[in-house]
Amino acid sequence: MNIQERDHQAAITWIEGEIEEFVRNIGARNASAAATSVITLAFMLRAIDEAEHRCFRARIDQLYATYNNSLVSAA
């Protein structure tokens, strides 16, 4: 594994961990802040590409949409 592959894998692991933390805290103020920051930082450092950046951002949006829909359904 070369340095670029190692950095990519480290970024993905870090992002996945922050998304898991976000899911545990969804609904709390700024729950997605760390996950969003990690995704942006990994992209800026070129550890992930633009397609991965968009995919992770869309995943955050989808998690929020699912959460918000569950609140509406419960009401």
Backbone bond lengths (Angstrom), bond angles and torsions (degrees), N, CA, C in turn:
res aa  C-N    CA-C-N  psi(-1)  N-CA   C-N-CA  omega(-1)  CA-C   N-CA-C  phi
1 M - - - 1.448 - - 1.531 107.54 -
2 N 1.330 116.15 127.51 1.455 118.93 179.48 1.538 110.77 -85.32
3 I 1.302 116.80 176.19 1.464 121.79 -175.66 1.524 111.33 -61.99
4 Q 1.317 117.19 -41.77 1.466 120.54 -179.38 1.532 110.79 -63.32
5 E 1.321 116.68 -43.09 1.472 120.61 177.93 1.515 110.79 -65.07
6 R 1.316 117.11 -40.15 1.465 121.17 178.44 1.526 110.70 -63.38
7 D 1.338 116.59 -45.14 1.459 120.70 179.01 1.522 111.41 -63.34
8 H 1.330 116.23 -39.48 1.462 120.59 178.01 1.523 110.32 -62.75
9 Q 1.321 116.69 -46.71 1.464 120.26 -179.40 1.526 111.05 -64.15
10 A 1.325 117.15 -40.19 1.469 120.71 177.52 1.524 110.34 -62.61
11 A 1.330 117.54 -42.05 1.464 121.34 179.32 1.522 111.07 -64.01
12 I 1.323 116.83 -44.32 1.466 120.60 179.99 1.530 110.36 -62.68
13 T 1.318 116.98 -43.23 1.465 121.13 178.70 1.525 110.64 -61.62
14 W 1.327 116.60 -43.90 1.459 122.37 179.60 1.537 110.24 -63.67
15 I 1.325 116.72 -45.77 1.464 120.99 179.34 1.520 110.77 -62.06
16 E 1.325 117.14 -46.96 1.467 120.64 -179.92 1.531 111.08 -59.50
17 G 1.328 116.65 -40.57 1.469 120.28 177.68 1.514 112.09 -62.98
18 E 1.319 117.24 -41.59 1.470 120.80 179.47 1.524 111.26 -70.16
19 I 1.326 117.46 -34.12 1.468 119.93 176.40 1.527 109.88 -67.02
20 E 1.326 117.27 -40.30 1.468 120.32 176.35 1.525 110.55 -60.67
21 E 1.317 117.05 -42.64 1.468 121.47 177.46 1.527 110.29 -63.43
22 F 1.319 116.63 -41.27 1.463 121.44 177.17 1.524 110.57 -59.04
23 V 1.326 116.87 -45.62 1.465 120.76 -179.75 1.527 110.66 -60.81
24 R 1.319 117.29 -39.53 1.470 120.75 178.29 1.523 111.96 -65.52
25 N 1.332 116.90 -29.18 1.467 121.01 -175.17 1.521 113.86 -110.63
26 I 1.320 117.16 10.51 1.460 119.22 -176.93 1.528 109.65 -57.71
27 G 1.285 115.30 137.35 1.457 121.19 -176.38 1.517 112.23 102.79
28 A 1.329 116.68 -22.30 1.463 121.04 177.01 1.528 109.04 -81.11
29 R 1.308 115.60 156.65 1.458 120.46 178.75 1.536 110.06 -59.13
30 N 1.314 116.25 133.08 1.472 123.82 178.02 1.527 113.45 56.38
31 A 1.314 117.08 32.45 1.465 121.16 -177.63 1.525 112.50 -58.63
32 S 1.312 117.03 -34.48 1.461 119.69 -176.07 1.522 113.03 -92.87
33 A 1.319 118.25 1.66 1.471 120.80 -173.76 1.531 112.55 -57.84
34 A 1.308 117.56 -48.19 1.471 120.08 -177.66 1.521 110.66 -66.27
35 A 1.329 117.39 -44.60 1.462 120.35 -179.54 1.527 110.68 -62.69
36 T 1.312 116.38 -44.47 1.463 120.33 179.22 1.522 111.01 -63.19
37 S 1.314 117.02 -41.87 1.465 120.82 179.27 1.522 111.79 -64.35
38 V 1.314 116.81 -42.48 1.467 120.77 179.87 1.521 110.78 -63.97
39 I 1.328 116.70 -41.65 1.462 120.78 178.96 1.524 109.85 -61.74
40 T 1.322 116.27 -46.69 1.466 120.65 -179.79 1.525 111.11 -64.25
41 L 1.314 116.89 -43.61 1.461 120.41 179.93 1.531 111.16 -63.31
42 A 1.312 117.02 -44.97 1.468 120.00 179.18 1.523 110.73 -60.49
43 F 1.327 116.80 -37.84 1.459 120.19 177.91 1.526 110.83 -68.32
44 M 1.312 117.01 -44.76 1.465 120.94 -179.68 1.529 111.73 -62.52
45 L 1.326 116.55 -34.29 1.460 121.24 178.45 1.528 112.15 -84.35
46 R 1.313 115.74 2.68 1.466 123.12 179.03 1.530 113.23 61.91
47 A 1.323 115.65 28.79 1.459 120.06 174.90 1.528 110.50 -82.23
48 I 1.339 116.01 -25.41 1.467 121.53 172.95 1.526 107.23 -126.42
49 D 1.329 115.52 154.63 1.462 118.69 -179.36 1.533 110.90 -92.11
50 E 1.309 115.66 178.02 1.464 120.93 -175.40 1.526 111.96 -62.48
51 A 1.311 117.49 -38.47 1.466 121.23 179.20 1.526 110.89 -64.09
52 E 1.323 116.62 -42.90 1.473 120.04 177.61 1.523 110.24 -65.75
53 H 1.319 116.47 -39.84 1.460 121.32 178.23 1.531 109.78 -57.81
54 R 1.329 116.24 -49.77 1.471 120.50 178.99 1.521 111.22 -62.05
55 C 1.324 116.79 -40.17 1.466 121.24 -178.94 1.528 111.45 -63.40
56 F 1.319 116.69 -46.19 1.466 120.18 179.09 1.524 111.68 -65.58
57 R 1.335 117.03 -40.69 1.473 120.27 178.00 1.528 110.42 -63.32
58 A 1.326 116.49 -41.02 1.461 121.01 177.86 1.525 110.55 -64.11
59 R 1.313 116.44 -35.63 1.467 120.66 178.40 1.531 110.70 -64.03
60 I 1.326 116.83 -42.37 1.468 120.97 176.69 1.532 109.26 -61.17
61 D 1.328 116.55 -47.09 1.465 120.86 179.10 1.524 111.44 -59.76
62 Q 1.338 116.49 -41.54 1.463 120.49 -180.00 1.529 111.50 -66.31
63 L 1.316 116.74 -39.24 1.465 119.87 177.69 1.525 110.76 -62.77
64 Y 1.331 116.87 -42.10 1.465 120.23 175.87 1.526 111.41 -63.66
65 A 1.316 117.41 -42.85 1.466 120.94 -179.94 1.517 110.99 -61.71
66 T 1.321 116.57 -43.49 1.472 120.70 178.32 1.527 110.60 -63.45
67 Y 1.316 116.46 -42.77 1.466 121.58 178.66 1.534 109.97 -61.85
68 N 1.333 116.63 -48.85 1.472 120.50 -179.17 1.518 111.77 -63.10
69 N 1.328 117.39 -38.53 1.463 120.60 177.18 1.523 111.27 -65.06
70 S 1.326 117.07 -34.92 1.473 119.51 178.93 1.528 110.31 -68.16
71 L 1.318 117.53 -32.67 1.469 120.49 177.05 1.528 110.67 -67.68
72 V 1.318 116.32 -41.32 1.465 121.26 179.45 1.525 109.50 -65.82
73 S 1.313 117.23 -42.06 1.462 121.71 -179.66 1.515 112.26 -65.19
74 A 1.331 115.76 -34.66 1.456 120.72 -178.17 1.533 111.44 -74.25
75 A 1.311 116.97 -23.54 1.468 121.22 -176.40 1.479 112.84 -79.29
